Amino acid sequence: MNTNDEILLTHHVAALLKCSVRKVRRLIKEGELPARRRGKRNEGSYEILNSSCIAYMHQLHQNVSVKAYCRDKSKQRLKTFQSNYDIYNVWHCDFVSPSGKRIRQSLGTANKKLAQELHDKLKSDIWKVERLSEEPEYLFEEACLRWLKEKQHKRK
């Protein structure tokens, strides 16, 4: 500690760092900004050294480009690998077909392993139809169920 170092309060630090007092308190709590409590029983407001603020700003300036690069990479990884997700214990898939069409639907199961198998089958079937020009396979039961569902609201 430098003897000429100025002691700042949280609202002064917030003005120096151009952020809110709440963020300053969060930085202190997370240990990114060293501080100590005022008062005999450590119950008062925080005291922060000016040199600590300058060191934090320098560290923040160095990490900005690294954090931006990591954030972009993590978003890219999330887009690449997150094609199955769980909503209310039912697995859903979300991926883009080779033609660029977004496919989002429920896999109708709570079992993760079965959901992954259904996802892989669906993805490969769509790839075969779009890239190899194969006709999609439909079962007679599926056609009957679809017809019943479509005609359900009509008068008989």
Secondary structure as GFF3:
##gff-version 3
##sequence-region A 1 156
A	DSSP	beta_strand	7	9	.	.	.	ID=ss1
A	DSSP	alpha_helix	10	17	.	.	.	ID=ss2
A	DSSP	alpha_helix	21	29	.	.	.	ID=ss3
A	DSSP	beta_strand	36	37	.	.	.	ID=ss4
A	DSSP	beta_strand	46	49	.	.	.	ID=ss5
A	DSSP	alpha_helix	50	81	.	.	.	ID=ss6
A	DSSP	beta_strand	84	87	.	.	.	ID=ss7
A	DSSP	beta_strand	90	96	.	.	.	ID=ss8
A	DSSP	beta_strand	102	106	.	.	.	ID=ss9
A	DSSP	alpha_helix	112	131	.	.	.	ID=ss10
A	DSSP	alpha_helix	140	151	.	.	.	ID=ss11
###
